[in-house]
Amino acid sequence: MRQLRVYQTQAVVIKQTGLGEADKILTLFTPDLGKVKAVAKGVRRPGSKLGGAVEPLTHSLMTLAKGRNLDIVTQSQIIDGFATLKSDLWKVSCGFYVLELVDAFAVEGSANRDMFELALDAFRYLCQDEDGGDTILRHFELHLLSMVGYCPQLHRCVGCSSSIGSQRNFFSAEQGGLLCSCCGSRDGSSHILSLRALKVLRLWQKSSYPEASRVKVDGKLAEELQQVISQYIRYILQREVKSTKWLQELKKFAVDNTRRGVYNARQSSKTVSDERKLCRLITPGLSKKFNA
Amino acid sequence: MIAVAKPLERLASELSKLPGIGPKSAMRLAYHLLYSPQEQSTALAEAILSMKERIKFCPVCFNFADGDSCPICQDERRDPSTICVVESPSDIVPLERMGRYKGLYHVLHGTIKPTQGVGPDELRISELMSRLQEGKVTEVIMATNPNVEGETTAMYLCRLITPLGIRVSRLARGLPFGADLEYADDVTIGQAFEGRQDL
């Protein structure tokens, strides 16, 4: 019988799909081997040794055995389970978004330590975050794009190489950077980029996250930044990033709740009667039940 | 190419579409059916056809049902004030085997998977919400699988349901019976500590 070669690596599980009755095929992201596909045997049974250590959004130290087609996970130990991230609906959804981008941009069998660290940092910052995670995601996206060779040009016009002034500028996803007002007005696919957004993008592109997080970004600016970058990513991937839809849905859900005054009221309501008042506020039809 | 009679080959190729059955096993099964009595094959074919024709979704809980609604929803002895939310019909089986739960169920048919584009609209969530709007339910038990996607779905549903004034609970997580503490992972031990109970 052929001797199995065993190796050890740090990994984050990006994706998992069921295999047979109790096994799973994992897509791992590792610092030295890029994306690796591996089988985790028996993980769907309760009491499996691997269990929680092969869940997505978990940084683990894994021992894998080289298999004929897919490698086999023989041991896995959690380094960081990012428990705070997983216990918050919004944060875990941001985490899924990061994983999807990593999956889209990482390459099988190609080392990328920086990208691995960048993803782990994003998870760590999301765990500590209290501002909604938007800056973390944008910072992650910009640096990820730089690492894979799609760093947007934000200092010169990509059309005529002229320097960019404070007049009306455009961003072209197709050309991967800024267009001056002259080139931009001729390019139908580009969109106007506000001066504020440009300044923030330039700063975030070259700074670490702690520095980037000092910039106060209001709702409108955050929306503009999100749209510019996601449009660029969509152009590069030639498809939608699927988790974006879910993030938008959650945002809309939070906004709707706040508008109804539910979200804030819920934070303060502790007693059953408060809950009932709240319930009447949201669904008038239900009040009958509680009045009875 | 090995010469095999056409009908045999056709059966083998259909069987090989089943999960876990490769071309060789499919051929072995096909030969087995060929050698077995006629009645056995007829019974198998009829069972498959009647299953496909008769099994429908229960319009209340979306479990598989033979006819209009599933036996659990039809049973009047069951408590309509609690609903246990599960991912798939097969999850109801172990819960029923336990025999201690007397409430009703609701099958979501999946979990929220943001990276695969599966959101609440692809699941039976709006149907669950309209069941809750009727006002009979006092508790919803989340029995989605204890993994990241199952937790995400449970958290999302909890946000939707709690404003209705209905209690939302989650199945306990922790050490499985008969397991060795030495081999338990940090997440499980952490959850077992959080959920510890007075003796």
Interface residues (C-beta under 8 A of the other chain):
Chain A: K15 G20 P46 G47 K49 G51 G52 A53 E55 P56 L57 T58 Q77 I78 G81 A83 K86 S87 D88 L89 V92 S93 F96 Y97 L99 E100 D103 K242 S243 K245 W246 L247 E249 F253 N257 V262 R266 V272 E275 R276 L278 C279 I282 T283 G285 L286 K288 K289 F290
Chain B: P19 G20 I112 P114 T115 Q116 G117 G119 P120 Q133 G135 N147 V148 E149 E151 T152 M155 Y156 R159 T162 P163 L164 G165 P176 G178 A179 Y183 D185 D186 V187 T188 G190
